[in-house]
Amino acid sequence: MSTRDSYVKNAEKEFAEVQAQLAALAKSAKKAVTAAEKEGSRIVTAAQSRHDEALHRFELLKRAGEESWDSVKTSFESAWTDLRHALGSKA
């Protein structure tokens, strides 16, 4: 086998190895994207739930009478804090 033929054969072998590595990388990247999408969806769903709860507590706060104002306000503030934390805010 000539030097040229040997060189070409070796390059073909290396390309085959690189293609296998690329396929493995693509599979790994696809798994990572799928996992990130699932986690992102979970985070958004949880934040939306906290938003809905805070909104509900706010509606109760707007309608609260004097006798229940402090209790309802405390409940709203707790829900509001949970929402802000779910959104990544420290406030």
PyMOL Python script that loads the backbone (N, CA, C, O; Angstrom):
from pymol import cmd

cmd.read_pdbstr("""\
ATOM      1  N   MET A   1       0.856  -1.175   0.000  1.00  0.00           N
ATOM      2  CA  MET A   1       0.000   0.000   0.000  1.00  0.00           C
ATOM      3  C   MET A   1       0.902   1.238   0.000  1.00  0.00           C
ATOM      4  O   MET A   1       1.878   1.323   0.745  1.00  0.00           O
ATOM      5  N   SER A   2       0.544   2.185  -0.854  1.00  0.00           N
ATOM      6  CA  SER A   2       1.368   3.387  -0.971  1.00  0.00           C
ATOM      7  C   SER A   2       1.152   4.294   0.242  1.00  0.00           C
ATOM      8  O   SER A   2       0.188   4.145   0.993  1.00  0.00           O
ATOM      9  N   THR A   3       2.066   5.222   0.405  1.00  0.00           N
ATOM     10  CA  THR A   3       1.974   6.194   1.488  1.00  0.00           C
ATOM     11  C   THR A   3       0.680   6.993   1.358  1.00  0.00           C
ATOM     12  O   THR A   3       0.005   7.293   2.343  1.00  0.00           O
ATOM     13  N   ARG A   4       0.360   7.326   0.109  1.00  0.00           N
ATOM     14  CA  ARG A   4      -0.865   8.100  -0.143  1.00  0.00           C
ATOM     15  C   ARG A   4      -2.096   7.299   0.269  1.00  0.00           C
ATOM     16  O   ARG A   4      -2.973   7.815   0.961  1.00  0.00           O
ATOM     17  N   ASP A   5      -2.161   6.044  -0.155  1.00  0.00           N
ATOM     18  CA  ASP A   5      -3.303   5.196   0.192  1.00  0.00           C
ATOM     19  C   ASP A   5      -3.418   5.009   1.706  1.00  0.00           C
ATOM     20  O   ASP A   5      -4.514   5.036   2.266  1.00  0.00           O
ATOM     21  N   SER A   6      -2.298   4.824   2.338  1.00  0.00           N
ATOM     22  CA  SER A   6      -2.269   4.655   3.790  1.00  0.00           C
ATOM     23  C   SER A   6      -2.768   5.925   4.486  1.00  0.00           C
ATOM     24  O   SER A   6      -3.528   5.860   5.453  1.00  0.00           O
ATOM     25  N   TYR A   7      -2.330   7.071   3.983  1.00  0.00           N
ATOM     26  CA  TYR A   7      -2.743   8.357   4.555  1.00  0.00           C
ATOM     27  C   TYR A   7      -4.253   8.542   4.427  1.00  0.00           C
ATOM     28  O   TYR A   7      -4.920   8.933   5.384  1.00  0.00           O
ATOM     29  N   VAL A   8      -4.787   8.259   3.235  1.00  0.00           N
ATOM     30  CA  VAL A   8      -6.225   8.406   2.979  1.00  0.00           C
ATOM     31  C   VAL A   8      -7.013   7.442   3.860  1.00  0.00           C
ATOM     32  O   VAL A   8      -8.027   7.829   4.440  1.00  0.00           O
ATOM     33  N   LYS A   9      -6.570   6.215   3.967  1.00  0.00           N
ATOM     34  CA  LYS A   9      -7.254   5.224   4.792  1.00  0.00           C
ATOM     35  C   LYS A   9      -7.261   5.655   6.250  1.00  0.00           C
ATOM     36  O   LYS A   9      -8.276   5.502   6.930  1.00  0.00           O
ATOM     37  N   ASN A  10      -6.170   6.182   6.736  1.00  0.00           N
ATOM     38  CA  ASN A  10      -6.080   6.658   8.120  1.00  0.00           C
ATOM     39  C   ASN A  10      -7.008   7.855   8.344  1.00  0.00           C
ATOM     40  O   ASN A  10      -7.665   7.956   9.380  1.00  0.00           O
ATOM     41  N   ALA A  11      -7.054   8.753   7.368  1.00  0.00           N
ATOM     42  CA  ALA A  11      -7.930   9.915   7.476  1.00  0.00           C
ATOM     43  C   ALA A  11      -9.395   9.478   7.493  1.00  0.00           C
ATOM     44  O   ALA A  11     -10.199  10.027   8.246  1.00  0.00           O
ATOM     45  N   GLU A  12      -9.743   8.485   6.660  1.00  0.00           N
ATOM     46  CA  GLU A  12     -11.117   7.968   6.650  1.00  0.00           C
ATOM     47  C   GLU A  12     -11.480   7.372   8.008  1.00  0.00           C
ATOM     48  O   GLU A  12     -12.584   7.581   8.509  1.00  0.00           O
ATOM     49  N   LYS A  13     -10.557   6.640   8.590  1.00  0.00           N
ATOM     50  CA  LYS A  13     -10.771   6.038   9.912  1.00  0.00           C
ATOM     51  C   LYS A  13     -10.991   7.138  10.954  1.00  0.00           C
ATOM     52  O   LYS A  13     -11.897   7.040  11.782  1.00  0.00           O
ATOM     53  N   GLU A  14     -10.175   8.167  10.910  1.00  0.00           N
ATOM     54  CA  GLU A  14     -10.313   9.269  11.872  1.00  0.00           C
ATOM     55  C   GLU A  14     -11.633  10.019  11.676  1.00  0.00           C
ATOM     56  O   GLU A  14     -12.277  10.420  12.646  1.00  0.00           O
ATOM     57  N   PHE A  15     -12.031  10.206  10.407  1.00  0.00           N
ATOM     58  CA  PHE A  15     -13.324  10.864  10.151  1.00  0.00           C
ATOM     59  C   PHE A  15     -14.471  10.029  10.714  1.00  0.00           C
ATOM     60  O   PHE A  15     -15.423  10.577  11.269  1.00  0.00           O
ATOM     61  N   ALA A  16     -14.385   8.709  10.576  1.00  0.00           N
ATOM     62  CA  ALA A  16     -15.423   7.828  11.113  1.00  0.00           C
ATOM     63  C   ALA A  16     -15.496   7.970  12.638  1.00  0.00           C
ATOM     64  O   ALA A  16     -16.586   8.009  13.209  1.00  0.00           O
ATOM     65  N   GLU A  17     -14.346   8.044  13.286  1.00  0.00           N
ATOM     66  CA  GLU A  17     -14.306   8.226  14.738  1.00  0.00           C
ATOM     67  C   GLU A  17     -14.902   9.582  15.141  1.00  0.00           C
ATOM     68  O   GLU A  17     -15.659   9.681  16.107  1.00  0.00           O
ATOM     69  N   VAL A  18     -14.547  10.611  14.387  1.00  0.00           N
ATOM     70  CA  VAL A  18     -15.067  11.948  14.676  1.00  0.00           C
ATOM     71  C   VAL A  18     -16.581  11.991  14.459  1.00  0.00           C
ATOM     72  O   VAL A  18     -17.302  12.625  15.229  1.00  0.00           O
ATOM     73  N   GLN A  19     -17.055  11.327  13.425  1.00  0.00           N
ATOM     74  CA  GLN A  19     -18.503  11.300  13.188  1.00  0.00           C
ATOM     75  C   GLN A  19     -19.229  10.610  14.338  1.00  0.00           C
ATOM     76  O   GLN A  19     -20.314  11.039  14.729  1.00  0.00           O
ATOM     77  N   ALA A  20     -18.648   9.556  14.877  1.00  0.00           N
ATOM     78  CA  ALA A  20     -19.240   8.873  16.025  1.00  0.00           C
ATOM     79  C   ALA A  20     -19.247   9.802  17.250  1.00  0.00           C
ATOM     80  O   ALA A  20     -20.213   9.831  18.012  1.00  0.00           O
ATOM     81  N   GLN A  21     -18.172  10.545  17.421  1.00  0.00           N
ATOM     82  CA  GLN A  21     -18.100  11.503  18.529  1.00  0.00           C
ATOM     83  C   GLN A  21     -19.144  12.612  18.359  1.00  0.00           C
ATOM     84  O   GLN A  21     -19.788  13.027  19.323  1.00  0.00           O
ATOM     85  N   LEU A  22     -19.298  13.080  17.123  1.00  0.00           N
ATOM     86  CA  LEU A  22     -20.306  14.114  16.860  1.00  0.00           C
ATOM     87  C   LEU A  22     -21.716  13.600  17.132  1.00  0.00           C
ATOM     88  O   LEU A  22     -22.545  14.319  17.690  1.00  0.00           O
ATOM     89  N   ALA A  23     -21.986  12.369  16.743  1.00  0.00           N
ATOM     90  CA  ALA A  23     -23.300  11.774  17.001  1.00  0.00           C
ATOM     91  C   ALA A  23     -23.544  11.658  18.505  1.00  0.00           C
ATOM     92  O   ALA A  23     -24.640  11.949  18.983  1.00  0.00           O
ATOM     93  N   ALA A  24     -22.536  11.240  19.239  1.00  0.00           N
ATOM     94  CA  ALA A  24     -22.669  11.131  20.699  1.00  0.00           C
ATOM     95  C   ALA A  24     -22.878  12.510  21.322  1.00  0.00           C
ATOM     96  O   ALA A  24     -23.679  12.665  22.244  1.00  0.00           O
ATOM     97  N   LEU A  25     -22.162  13.501  20.821  1.00  0.00           N
ATOM     98  CA  LEU A  25     -22.311  14.870  21.321  1.00  0.00           C
ATOM     99  C   LEU A  25     -23.716  15.403  21.035  1.00  0.00           C
ATOM    100  O   LEU A  25     -24.331  16.036  21.893  1.00  0.00           O
ATOM    101  N   ALA A  26     -24.214  15.146  19.840  1.00  0.00           N
ATOM    102  CA  ALA A  26     -25.564  15.596  19.480  1.00  0.00           C
ATOM    103  C   ALA A  26     -26.608  14.929  20.370  1.00  0.00           C
ATOM    104  O   ALA A  26     -27.559  15.577  20.808  1.00  0.00           O
ATOM    105  N   LYS A  27     -26.432  13.640  20.637  1.00  0.00           N
ATOM    106  CA  LYS A  27     -27.366  12.926  21.505  1.00  0.00           C
ATOM    107  C   LYS A  27     -27.324  13.497  22.918  1.00  0.00           C
ATOM    108  O   LYS A  27     -28.364  13.698  23.545  1.00  0.00           O
ATOM    109  N   SER A  28     -26.138  13.753  23.407  1.00  0.00           N
ATOM    110  CA  SER A  28     -25.967  14.322  24.745  1.00  0.00           C
ATOM    111  C   SER A  28     -26.581  15.724  24.834  1.00  0.00           C
ATOM    112  O   SER A  28     -27.225  16.066  25.825  1.00  0.00           O
ATOM    113  N   ALA A  29     -26.375  16.517  23.798  1.00  0.00           N
ATOM    114  CA  ALA A  29     -26.930  17.877  23.773  1.00  0.00           C
ATOM    115  C   ALA A  29     -28.453  17.830  23.738  1.00  0.00           C
ATOM    116  O   ALA A  29     -29.119  18.626  24.399  1.00  0.00           O
ATOM    117  N   LYS A  30     -28.999  16.899  22.969  1.00  0.00           N
ATOM    118  CA  LYS A  30     -30.451  16.772  22.887  1.00  0.00           C
ATOM    119  C   LYS A  30     -31.034  16.388  24.244  1.00  0.00           C
ATOM    120  O   LYS A  30     -32.073  16.911  24.646  1.00  0.00           O
ATOM    121  N   LYS A  31     -30.365  15.473  24.951  1.00  0.00           N
ATOM    122  CA  LYS A  31     -30.814  15.088  26.293  1.00  0.00           C
ATOM    123  C   LYS A  31     -30.766  16.288  27.239  1.00  0.00           C
ATOM    124  O   LYS A  31     -31.678  16.494  28.040  1.00  0.00           O
ATOM    125  N   ALA A  32     -29.699  17.075  27.142  1.00  0.00           N
ATOM    126  CA  ALA A  32     -29.560  18.242  28.013  1.00  0.00           C
ATOM    127  C   ALA A  32     -30.650  19.270  27.726  1.00  0.00           C
ATOM    128  O   ALA A  32     -31.206  19.863  28.651  1.00  0.00           O
ATOM    129  N   VAL A  33     -30.952  19.479  26.467  1.00  0.00           N
ATOM    130  CA  VAL A  33     -32.003  20.437  26.087  1.00  0.00           C
ATOM    131  C   VAL A  33     -33.358  19.959  26.596  1.00  0.00           C
ATOM    132  O   VAL A  33     -34.133  20.745  27.140  1.00  0.00           O
ATOM    133  N   THR A  34     -33.640  18.681  26.421  1.00  0.00           N
ATOM    134  CA  THR A  34     -34.905  18.124  26.896  1.00  0.00           C
ATOM    135  C   THR A  34     -35.027  18.271  28.407  1.00  0.00           C
ATOM    136  O   THR A  34     -36.081  18.658  28.912  1.00  0.00           O
ATOM    137  N   ALA A  35     -33.961  17.967  29.125  1.00  0.00           N
ATOM    138  CA  ALA A  35     -33.977  18.097  30.583  1.00  0.00           C
ATOM    139  C   ALA A  35     -34.171  19.554  30.995  1.00  0.00           C
ATOM    140  O   ALA A  35     -34.919  19.844  31.929  1.00  0.00           O
ATOM    141  N   ALA A  36     -33.499  20.468  30.301  1.00  0.00           N
ATOM    142  CA  ALA A  36     -33.626  21.897  30.618  1.00  0.00           C
ATOM    143  C   ALA A  36     -35.037  22.395  30.324  1.00  0.00           C
ATOM    144  O   ALA A  36     -35.579  23.203  31.078  1.00  0.00           O
ATOM    145  N   GLU A  37     -35.635  21.918  29.232  1.00  0.00           N
ATOM    146  CA  GLU A  37     -37.006  22.322  28.915  1.00  0.00           C
ATOM    147  C   GLU A  37     -37.970  21.834  29.985  1.00  0.00           C
ATOM    148  O   GLU A  37     -38.873  22.567  30.388  1.00  0.00           O
ATOM    149  N   LYS A  38     -37.786  20.609  30.445  1.00  0.00           N
ATOM    150  CA  LYS A  38     -38.650  20.067  31.501  1.00  0.00           C
ATOM    151  C   LYS A  38     -38.486  20.875  32.788  1.00  0.00           C
ATOM    152  O   LYS A  38     -39.474  21.230  33.432  1.00  0.00           O
ATOM    153  N   GLU A  39     -37.254  21.160  33.155  1.00  0.00           N
ATOM    154  CA  GLU A  39     -36.998  21.933  34.379  1.00  0.00           C
ATOM    155  C   GLU A  39     -37.547  23.341  34.244  1.00  0.00           C
ATOM    156  O   GLU A  39     -38.136  23.870  35.187  1.00  0.00           O
ATOM    157  N   GLY A  40     -37.363  23.951  33.091  1.00  0.00           N
ATOM    158  CA  GLY A  40     -37.900  25.294  32.866  1.00  0.00           C
ATOM    159  C   GLY A  40     -39.410  25.303  32.959  1.00  0.00           C
ATOM    160  O   GLY A  40     -39.997  26.212  33.547  1.00  0.00           O
ATOM    161  N   SER A  41     -40.036  24.304  32.387  1.00  0.00           N
ATOM    162  CA  SER A  41     -41.494  24.202  32.454  1.00  0.00           C
ATOM    163  C   SER A  41     -41.959  24.038  33.895  1.00  0.00           C
ATOM    164  O   SER A  41     -42.953  24.636  34.307  1.00  0.00           O
ATOM    165  N   ARG A  42     -41.236  23.230  34.653  1.00  0.00           N
ATOM    166  CA  ARG A  42     -41.578  23.025  36.068  1.00  0.00           C
ATOM    167  C   ARG A  42     -41.468  24.327  36.850  1.00  0.00           C
ATOM    168  O   ARG A  42     -42.328  24.637  37.674  1.00  0.00           O
ATOM    169  N   ILE A  43     -40.418  25.078  36.592  1.00  0.00           N
ATOM    170  CA  ILE A  43     -40.202  26.338  37.299  1.00  0.00           C
ATOM    171  C   ILE A  43     -41.294  27.345  36.947  1.00  0.00           C
ATOM    172  O   ILE A  43     -41.822  28.025  37.827  1.00  0.00           O
ATOM    173  N   VAL A  44     -41.627  27.438  35.673  1.00  0.00           N
ATOM    174  CA  VAL A  44     -42.671  28.376  35.237  1.00  0.00           C
ATOM    175  C   VAL A  44     -44.017  27.982  35.830  1.00  0.00           C
ATOM    176  O   VAL A  44     -44.769  28.845  36.285  1.00  0.00           O
ATOM    177  N   THR A  45     -44.327  26.702  35.829  1.00  0.00           N
ATOM    178  CA  THR A  45     -45.592  26.238  36.393  1.00  0.00           C
ATOM    179  C   THR A  45     -45.675  26.559  37.883  1.00  0.00           C
ATOM    180  O   THR A  45     -46.716  27.004  38.367  1.00  0.00           O
ATOM    181  N   ALA A  46     -44.596  26.338  38.598  1.00  0.00           N
ATOM    182  CA  ALA A  46     -44.580  26.644  40.027  1.00  0.00           C
ATOM    183  C   ALA A  46     -44.739  28.144  40.263  1.00  0.00           C
ATOM    184  O   ALA A  46     -45.482  28.553  41.155  1.00  0.00           O
ATOM    185  N   ALA A  47     -44.055  28.958  39.481  1.00  0.00           N
ATOM    186  CA  ALA A  47     -44.167  30.415  39.626  1.00  0.00           C
ATOM    187  C   ALA A  47     -45.579  30.878  39.283  1.00  0.00           C
ATOM    188  O   ALA A  47     -46.121  31.761  39.949  1.00  0.00           O
ATOM    189  N   GLN A  48     -46.174  30.293  38.255  1.00  0.00           N
ATOM    190  CA  GLN A  48     -47.539  30.655  37.881  1.00  0.00           C
ATOM    191  C   GLN A  48     -48.514  30.305  38.999  1.00  0.00           C
ATOM    192  O   GLN A  48     -49.445  31.060  39.281  1.00  0.00           O
ATOM    193  N   SER A  49     -48.299  29.180  39.619  1.00  0.00           N
ATOM    194  CA  SER A  49     -49.144  28.772  40.741  1.00  0.00           C
ATOM    195  C   SER A  49     -49.026  29.762  41.896  1.00  0.00           C
ATOM    196  O   SER A  49     -50.026  30.135  42.510  1.00  0.00           O
ATOM    197  N   ARG A  50     -47.798  30.183  42.187  1.00  0.00           N
ATOM    198  CA  ARG A  50     -47.598  31.172  43.259  1.00  0.00           C
ATOM    199  C   ARG A  50     -48.223  32.516  42.877  1.00  0.00           C
ATOM    200  O   ARG A  50     -48.772  33.215  43.729  1.00  0.00           O
ATOM    201  N   HIS A  51     -48.137  32.870  41.602  1.00  0.00           N
ATOM    202  CA  HIS A  51     -48.772  34.097  41.125  1.00  0.00           C
ATOM    203  C   HIS A  51     -50.280  34.032  41.348  1.00  0.00           C
ATOM    204  O   HIS A  51     -50.885  34.971  41.866  1.00  0.00           O
ATOM    205  N   ASP A  52     -50.872  32.915  40.952  1.00  0.00           N
ATOM    206  CA  ASP A  52     -52.317  32.750  41.101  1.00  0.00           C
ATOM    207  C   ASP A  52     -52.732  32.841  42.569  1.00  0.00           C
ATOM    208  O   ASP A  52     -53.744  33.456  42.903  1.00  0.00           O
ATOM    209  N   GLU A  53     -51.936  32.221  43.436  1.00  0.00           N
ATOM    210  CA  GLU A  53     -52.238  32.275  44.874  1.00  0.00           C
ATOM    211  C   GLU A  53     -52.107  33.706  45.400  1.00  0.00           C
ATOM    212  O   GLU A  53     -52.959  34.162  46.163  1.00  0.00           O
ATOM    213  N   ALA A  54     -51.060  34.412  45.003  1.00  0.00           N
ATOM    214  CA  ALA A  54     -50.881  35.800  45.445  1.00  0.00           C
ATOM    215  C   ALA A  54     -52.016  36.680  44.928  1.00  0.00           C
ATOM    216  O   ALA A  54     -52.509  37.544  45.653  1.00  0.00           O
ATOM    217  N   LEU A  55     -52.425  36.470  43.706  1.00  0.00           N
ATOM    218  CA  LEU A  55     -53.533  37.242  43.143  1.00  0.00           C
ATOM    219  C   LEU A  55     -54.827  36.971  43.912  1.00  0.00           C
ATOM    220  O   LEU A  55     -55.592  37.891  44.203  1.00  0.00           O
ATOM    221  N   HIS A  56     -55.059  35.713  44.233  1.00  0.00           N
ATOM    222  CA  HIS A  56     -56.241  35.360  45.025  1.00  0.00           C
ATOM    223  C   HIS A  56     -56.205  36.061  46.384  1.00  0.00           C
ATOM    224  O   HIS A  56     -57.203  36.631  46.826  1.00  0.00           O
ATOM    225  N   ARG A  57     -55.048  36.012  47.036  1.00  0.00           N
ATOM    226  CA  ARG A  57     -54.916  36.663  48.355  1.00  0.00           C
ATOM    227  C   ARG A  57     -55.080  38.180  48.229  1.00  0.00           C
ATOM    228  O   ARG A  57     -55.614  38.822  49.133  1.00  0.00           O
ATOM    229  N   PHE A  58     -54.624  38.752  47.116  1.00  0.00           N
ATOM    230  CA  PHE A  58     -54.777  40.192  46.897  1.00  0.00           C
ATOM    231  C   PHE A  58     -56.254  40.557  46.737  1.00  0.00           C
ATOM    232  O   PHE A  58     -56.718  41.568  47.265  1.00  0.00           O
ATOM    233  N   GLU A  59     -56.976  39.722  46.007  1.00  0.00           N
ATOM    234  CA  GLU A  59     -58.417  39.966  45.852  1.00  0.00           C
ATOM    235  C   GLU A  59     -59.116  39.909  47.211  1.00  0.00           C
ATOM    236  O   GLU A  59     -60.001  40.717  47.494  1.00  0.00           O
ATOM    237  N   LEU A  60     -58.716  38.953  48.047  1.00  0.00           N
ATOM    238  CA  LEU A  60     -59.274  38.873  49.397  1.00  0.00           C
ATOM    239  C   LEU A  60     -58.906  40.109  50.214  1.00  0.00           C
ATOM    240  O   LEU A  60     -59.720  40.618  50.985  1.00  0.00           O
ATOM    241  N   LEU A  61     -57.686  40.583  50.041  1.00  0.00           N
ATOM    242  CA  LEU A  61     -57.220  41.775  50.758  1.00  0.00           C
ATOM    243  C   LEU A  61     -58.056  42.993  50.381  1.00  0.00           C
ATOM    244  O   LEU A  61     -58.427  43.789  51.244  1.00  0.00           O
ATOM    245  N   LYS A  62     -58.347  43.133  49.105  1.00  0.00           N
ATOM    246  CA  LYS A  62     -59.133  44.289  48.658  1.00  0.00           C
ATOM    247  C   LYS A  62     -60.542  44.273  49.244  1.00  0.00           C
ATOM    248  O   LYS A  62     -61.144  45.329  49.440  1.00  0.00           O
ATOM    249  N   ARG A  63     -61.069  43.086  49.524  1.00  0.00           N
ATOM    250  CA  ARG A  63     -62.431  42.978  50.036  1.00  0.00           C
ATOM    251  C   ARG A  63     -62.493  42.814  51.552  1.00  0.00           C
ATOM    252  O   ARG A  63     -63.580  42.772  52.128  1.00  0.00           O
ATOM    253  N   ALA A  64     -61.336  42.721  52.196  1.00  0.00           N
ATOM    254  CA  ALA A  64     -61.316  42.448  53.639  1.00  0.00           C
ATOM    255  C   ALA A  64     -61.907  43.613  54.428  1.00  0.00           C
ATOM    256  O   ALA A  64     -61.715  44.783  54.098  1.00  0.00           O
ATOM    257  N   GLY A  65     -62.620  43.251  55.466  1.00  0.00           N
ATOM    258  CA  GLY A  65     -63.148  44.262  56.375  1.00  0.00           C
ATOM    259  C   GLY A  65     -62.109  44.614  57.426  1.00  0.00           C
ATOM    260  O   GLY A  65     -61.049  43.993  57.508  1.00  0.00           O
ATOM    261  N   GLU A  66     -62.426  45.602  58.213  1.00  0.00           N
ATOM    262  CA  GLU A  66     -61.495  46.067  59.246  1.00  0.00           C
ATOM    263  C   GLU A  66     -61.111  44.948  60.210  1.00  0.00           C
ATOM    264  O   GLU A  66     -59.955  44.859  60.624  1.00  0.00           O
ATOM    265  N   GLU A  67     -62.066  44.094  60.570  1.00  0.00           N
ATOM    266  CA  GLU A  67     -61.808  43.050  61.563  1.00  0.00           C
ATOM    267  C   GLU A  67     -60.850  41.967  61.055  1.00  0.00           C
ATOM    268  O   GLU A  67     -60.166  41.324  61.851  1.00  0.00           O
ATOM    269  N   SER A  68     -60.797  41.764  59.747  1.00  0.00           N
ATOM    270  CA  SER A  68     -59.926  40.709  59.214  1.00  0.00           C
ATOM    271  C   SER A  68     -58.728  41.254  58.440  1.00  0.00           C
ATOM    272  O   SER A  68     -57.915  40.481  57.933  1.00  0.00           O
ATOM    273  N   TRP A  69     -58.614  42.575  58.347  1.00  0.00           N
ATOM    274  CA  TRP A  69     -57.568  43.203  57.532  1.00  0.00           C
ATOM    275  C   TRP A  69     -56.161  42.703  57.864  1.00  0.00           C
ATOM    276  O   TRP A  69     -55.414  42.310  56.967  1.00  0.00           O
ATOM    277  N   ASP A  70     -55.799  42.717  59.142  1.00  0.00           N
ATOM    278  CA  ASP A  70     -54.427  42.331  59.519  1.00  0.00           C
ATOM    279  C   ASP A  70     -54.121  40.878  59.154  1.00  0.00           C
ATOM    280  O   ASP A  70     -53.037  40.578  58.654  1.00  0.00           O
ATOM    281  N   SER A  71     -55.061  39.989  59.401  1.00  0.00           N
ATOM    282  CA  SER A  71     -54.868  38.576  59.086  1.00  0.00           C
ATOM    283  C   SER A  71     -54.747  38.366  57.574  1.00  0.00           C
ATOM    284  O   SER A  71     -53.870  37.638  57.109  1.00  0.00           O
ATOM    285  N   VAL A  72     -55.630  39.007  56.818  1.00  0.00           N
ATOM    286  CA  VAL A  72     -55.618  38.867  55.363  1.00  0.00           C
ATOM    287  C   VAL A  72     -54.358  39.516  54.794  1.00  0.00           C
ATOM    288  O   VAL A  72     -53.770  38.996  53.846  1.00  0.00           O
ATOM    289  N   LYS A  73     -53.943  40.632  55.355  1.00  0.00           N
ATOM    290  CA  LYS A  73     -52.726  41.320  54.899  1.00  0.00           C
ATOM    291  C   LYS A  73     -51.506  40.423  55.109  1.00  0.00           C
ATOM    292  O   LYS A  73     -50.655  40.317  54.226  1.00  0.00           O
ATOM    293  N   THR A  74     -51.419  39.785  56.260  1.00  0.00           N
ATOM    294  CA  THR A  74     -50.303  38.882  56.548  1.00  0.00           C
ATOM    295  C   THR A  74     -50.290  37.714  55.564  1.00  0.00           C
ATOM    296  O   THR A  74     -49.236  37.316  55.067  1.00  0.00           O
ATOM    297  N   SER A  75     -51.468  37.178  55.294  1.00  0.00           N
ATOM    298  CA  SER A  75     -51.593  36.079  54.339  1.00  0.00           C
ATOM    299  C   SER A  75     -51.159  36.520  52.939  1.00  0.00           C
ATOM    300  O   SER A  75     -50.453  35.787  52.247  1.00  0.00           O
ATOM    301  N   PHE A  76     -51.579  37.713  52.525  1.00  0.00           N
ATOM    302  CA  PHE A  76     -51.176  38.243  51.219  1.00  0.00           C
ATOM    303  C   PHE A  76     -49.665  38.450  51.154  1.00  0.00           C
ATOM    304  O   PHE A  76     -49.025  38.074  50.172  1.00  0.00           O
ATOM    305  N   GLU A  77     -49.101  39.046  52.193  1.00  0.00           N
ATOM    306  CA  GLU A  77     -47.657  39.313  52.196  1.00  0.00           C
ATOM    307  C   GLU A  77     -46.851  38.021  52.102  1.00  0.00           C
ATOM    308  O   GLU A  77     -45.812  37.983  51.443  1.00  0.00           O
ATOM    309  N   SER A  78     -47.320  36.977  52.750  1.00  0.00           N
ATOM    310  CA  SER A  78     -46.650  35.677  52.670  1.00  0.00           C
ATOM    311  C   SER A  78     -46.703  35.136  51.240  1.00  0.00           C
ATOM    312  O   SER A  78     -45.695  34.666  50.710  1.00  0.00           O
ATOM    313  N   ALA A  79     -47.873  35.204  50.624  1.00  0.00           N
ATOM    314  CA  ALA A  79     -48.024  34.735  49.241  1.00  0.00           C
ATOM    315  C   ALA A  79     -47.179  35.582  48.295  1.00  0.00           C
ATOM    316  O   ALA A  79     -46.580  35.058  47.355  1.00  0.00           O
ATOM    317  N   TRP A  80     -47.130  36.876  48.539  1.00  0.00           N
ATOM    318  CA  TRP A  80     -46.340  37.781  47.700  1.00  0.00           C
ATOM    319  C   TRP A  80     -44.851  37.448  47.798  1.00  0.00           C
ATOM    320  O   TRP A  80     -44.144  37.418  46.791  1.00  0.00           O
ATOM    321  N   THR A  81     -44.393  37.203  49.009  1.00  0.00           N
ATOM    322  CA  THR A  81     -42.986  36.842  49.217  1.00  0.00           C
ATOM    323  C   THR A  81     -42.666  35.527  48.504  1.00  0.00           C
ATOM    324  O   THR A  81     -41.620  35.402  47.868  1.00  0.00           O
ATOM    325  N   ASP A  82     -43.564  34.553  48.611  1.00  0.00           N
ATOM    326  CA  ASP A  82     -43.359  33.278  47.910  1.00  0.00           C
ATOM    327  C   ASP A  82     -43.252  33.490  46.399  1.00  0.00           C
ATOM    328  O   ASP A  82     -42.408  32.885  45.737  1.00  0.00           O
ATOM    329  N   LEU A  83     -44.096  34.336  45.872  1.00  0.00           N
ATOM    330  CA  LEU A  83     -44.055  34.638  44.430  1.00  0.00           C
ATOM    331  C   LEU A  83     -42.736  35.285  44.052  1.00  0.00           C
ATOM    332  O   LEU A  83     -42.105  34.875  43.078  1.00  0.00           O
ATOM    333  N   ARG A  84     -42.311  36.284  44.804  1.00  0.00           N
ATOM    334  CA  ARG A  84     -41.055  36.977  44.486  1.00  0.00           C
ATOM    335  C   ARG A  84     -39.872  36.027  44.540  1.00  0.00           C
ATOM    336  O   ARG A  84     -38.962  36.118  43.716  1.00  0.00           O
ATOM    337  N   HIS A  85     -39.879  35.115  45.507  1.00  0.00           N
ATOM    338  CA  HIS A  85     -38.797  34.122  45.597  1.00  0.00           C
ATOM    339  C   HIS A  85     -38.838  33.176  44.396  1.00  0.00           C
ATOM    340  O   HIS A  85     -37.796  32.812  43.852  1.00  0.00           O
ATOM    341  N   ALA A  86     -40.033  32.784  43.990  1.00  0.00           N
ATOM    342  CA  ALA A  86     -40.160  31.891  42.824  1.00  0.00           C
ATOM    343  C   ALA A  86     -39.627  32.563  41.555  1.00  0.00           C
ATOM    344  O   ALA A  86     -39.158  31.892  40.636  1.00  0.00           O
ATOM    345  N   LEU A  87     -39.704  33.890  41.519  1.00  0.00           N
ATOM    346  CA  LEU A  87     -39.213  34.628  40.359  1.00  0.00           C
ATOM    347  C   LEU A  87     -37.740  35.014  40.498  1.00  0.00           C
ATOM    348  O   LEU A  87     -37.169  35.660  39.619  1.00  0.00           O
ATOM    349  N   GLY A  88     -37.139  34.609  41.610  1.00  0.00           N
ATOM    350  CA  GLY A  88     -35.715  34.862  41.792  1.00  0.00           C
ATOM    351  C   GLY A  88     -35.386  36.186  42.427  1.00  0.00           C
ATOM    352  O   GLY A  88     -34.223  36.589  42.468  1.00  0.00           O
ATOM    353  N   SER A  89     -36.395  36.866  42.922  1.00  0.00           N
ATOM    354  CA  SER A  89     -36.164  38.165  43.557  1.00  0.00           C
ATOM    355  C   SER A  89     -36.017  37.967  45.053  1.00  0.00           C
ATOM    356  O   SER A  89     -36.660  37.097  45.640  1.00  0.00           O
ATOM    357  N   LYS A  90     -35.178  38.767  45.660  1.00  0.00           N
ATOM    358  CA  LYS A  90     -34.995  38.694  47.106  1.00  0.00           C
ATOM    359  C   LYS A  90     -35.956  39.611  47.834  1.00  0.00           C
ATOM    360  O   LYS A  90     -36.044  39.569  49.061  1.00  0.00           O
ATOM    361  N   ALA A  91     -36.671  40.431  47.102  1.00  0.00           N
ATOM    362  CA  ALA A  91     -37.587  41.377  47.733  1.00  0.00           C
ATOM    363  C   ALA A  91     -38.929  40.745  47.969  1.00  0.00           C
ATOM    364  O   ALA A  91     -39.833  41.394  48.495  1.00  0.00           O
TER     365      ALA A  91
END
""", "prot")
cmd.dss("prot")
cmd.show_as("cartoon", "prot")
cmd.util.cbc("prot")
cmd.orient("prot")
